[in-house]
């Protein structure tokens, strides 16, 4: 089989809005944490979204003030119920619009608190979706970043797992929870342990084997990468059998003999 990275351990850094790459804050091979800013993108269209949010903030404040005024009039008996209902509806609509735009800005990493104070920006950050190692940086300063092409990829090699190819005749022996001993094909001295947690329900392409998924034990300190080839032994159970010490087997003239004692031994005689 071979070592693999699942989809949960692979991340792509893409922009939610097209723009010009203003800065790249990391290099290939660098370790990053989830949420860390890895690049900055500039797009003047983001200013329009911020202006919409600022307008929505003011409209929401005005609608809330009108609603409170109508409530005060109603409590004093001088208000009209229809006007209060209209004011409450206007506030709810304004507040919903405010929340919708705020979520768009927050998704792009723009501070809604700063925008509410009138502080606009034409750049927005791109953050790492997972913790791991930066790989395949395709962006360059001044290049255009679209929403379809990732700027870089991130791999979490700490979460690498193993897929062992088990043939059809042995599938019934393998169960979740079986212990596994692994060795790297190109690094004979590296030994790993793991546990079976599942298997595919279909054959691998071009063979009558099925991929058995193995979660590695966290005790290893080896450098593991996606795609490394491994060999494995799966412990499928145990059974009692008769055995003798290896020293009891004697080789003579190319043949092997085991000497057995006939009858019960006498006390003091070995």
Rosetta blueprint (number, residue, H / E / L):
1 X L
2 X E
3 X E
4 X E
5 X L
6 X L
7 X H
8 X H
9 X H
10 X E
11 X E
12 X E
13 X E
14 X L
15 X L
16 X L
17 X L
18 X L
19 X E
20 X E
21 X E
22 X E
23 X E
24 X E
25 X L
26 X L
27 X L
28 X L
29 X L
30 X L
31 X E
32 X E
33 X L
34 X L
35 X L
36 X L
37 X E
38 X E
39 X E
40 X E
41 X E
42 X E
43 X L
44 X L
45 X H
46 X H
47 X H
48 X H
49 X H
50 X H
51 X H
52 X H
53 X H
54 X H
55 X H
56 X H
57 X H
58 X H
59 X H
60 X H
61 X H
62 X H
63 X H
64 X H
65 X H
66 X H
67 X H
68 X H
69 X H
70 X H
71 X H
72 X H
73 X H
74 X H
75 X H
76 X L
77 X L
78 X L
79 X L
80 X L
81 X H
82 X H
83 X H
84 X H
85 X H
86 X H
87 X H
88 X H
89 X H
90 X H
91 X H
92 X H
93 X H
94 X H
95 X H
96 X H
97 X H
98 X H
99 X H
100 X H
101 X H
102 X H
103 X H
104 X H
105 X H
106 X H
107 X H
108 X L
109 X L
110 X L
111 X L
112 X H
113 X H
114 X H
115 X H
116 X H
117 X L
118 X L
119 X L
120 X L
121 X L
122 X L
123 X E
124 X E
125 X E
126 X E
127 X E
128 X L
129 X L
130 X L
131 X L
132 X E
133 X E
134 X E
135 X E
136 X L
137 X L
138 X L
139 X L
140 X L
141 X L
142 X L
143 X L
144 X E
145 X E
146 X L
147 X L
148 X L
149 X L
150 X L
151 X L
152 X E
153 X E
154 X E
155 X E
156 X L
157 X H
158 X H
159 X H
160 X L
161 X E
162 X E
163 X E
164 X E
165 X E
166 X E
167 X E
168 X H
169 X H
170 X H
171 X H
172 X H
173 X H
174 X L
175 X L
176 X L
177 X L
178 X L
179 X E
180 X E
181 X E
182 X E
183 X E
184 X E
185 X L
186 X L
187 X E
188 X E
189 X E
190 X E
191 X E
192 X E
193 X E
194 X E
195 X E
196 X E
197 X E
198 X E
199 X E
200 X L
201 X L
202 X L
203 X L
204 X L
205 X L
206 X L
207 X L
208 X L
209 X E
210 X E
211 X E
212 X E
213 X E
214 X E
215 X E
216 X E
217 X L
218 X L
219 X L
220 X L
221 X L
222 X L
223 X L
224 X L
225 X L
226 X L
227 X L
228 X L
229 X E
230 X E
231 X E
232 X E
233 X E
234 X E
235 X L
236 X L
237 X L
238 X L
239 X L
240 X L
241 X L
242 X L
243 X L
244 X L
245 X L
246 X H
247 X H
248 X H
249 X E
250 X E
251 X E
252 X E
253 X L
254 X L
255 X E
256 X E
257 X E
258 X E
259 X L
260 X L
261 X L
262 X L
263 X L
264 X L
265 X L
266 X L
267 X L
268 X L
269 X L
270 X L
